Amino acid sequence: MGKSIGRFEPTPSRTPEECERHYTQVHVPMAQDLLLPRPSVLSYHTSRAVAQADVNGGWKQRPRAWRFVVLRFTPGETLAFTPEQTEMVAQDHVNCLYRLRQGDVEEQVLLDRVDRQLALAKFVIEADRGPGVDRDAAWDVFSAVAGRVRGVMNGAFGARRLILNRALNEIECEPLDVEGQRPVGVLADSTRVGYIEAYFDHARWGEEALGVLAAEGVLRSPALVDVNLLRVEENAALDVTGA
């Protein structure tokens, strides 16, 4: 199965409230209409960051992220819009987002206890590699972080699923109104290391289990920068895997 993960910020050309309204009421429905007819697309999930772990182990820090998007495809396939569709999507980015960072990932499921649950709370850890740090060295450190998360989740109440995603590439974007709005190719050298996705029955159980990792300094390493542990609200905007 193919998979891509993206993240982006609300454009400074609009208020955060305007960005949120346009993204949820215009951009997502447009994407649903574009993706649904495509047999290669298995699912399209959107997430909004609502809390971030702080150095005290609490969740009072303002999130340093806004939105994430996860796309899954049939094996060997990727997102393949026509040039006209790609431009239409890029032009709509002007209304709500910028600094788009999206790329293919390779996922590894480290824990899976999901059994008939109909609602789950999601947490995301993202990271870049530090200046001068080798890609493989940064990945080893990030994988070790995932190992610590798995150790916590193994004994945590309400812990359900843990996925480790290695970034394989990152699209290059150029500005329209502001930076990072129109995809134009693939970056020669991305600093994105990957993403960790963790699911719990309830936000309380996830915050209690994972917050301690931030307090203990597990997320701090010279090899990694811009490491954020976030609680997000995820929506399945499109999912045909059970159809």
Secondary structure, DSSP 8 states (H G I E B T S, - for coil): -EEEEEEEEE-TTS-HHHHHHHIIIIIHHHHHHHHTT-TTEEEEEEEEEEEE--TTSSS-B--S--EEEEEEESTT------HHHHHHHHHHHTTTEEEEEEEEEEEEEEEE--SS-S--EEEEEEEEE-TT--HHHHHHHHHHHHHHHHHHHHT-TTEEEEEEEEE---EEEE-SSSSS-EEEEE-SS--EEEEEEEEESSHHHHHHHHHHHHHTTTT--TTEEEEEEEEEEEEEEEE-TT-
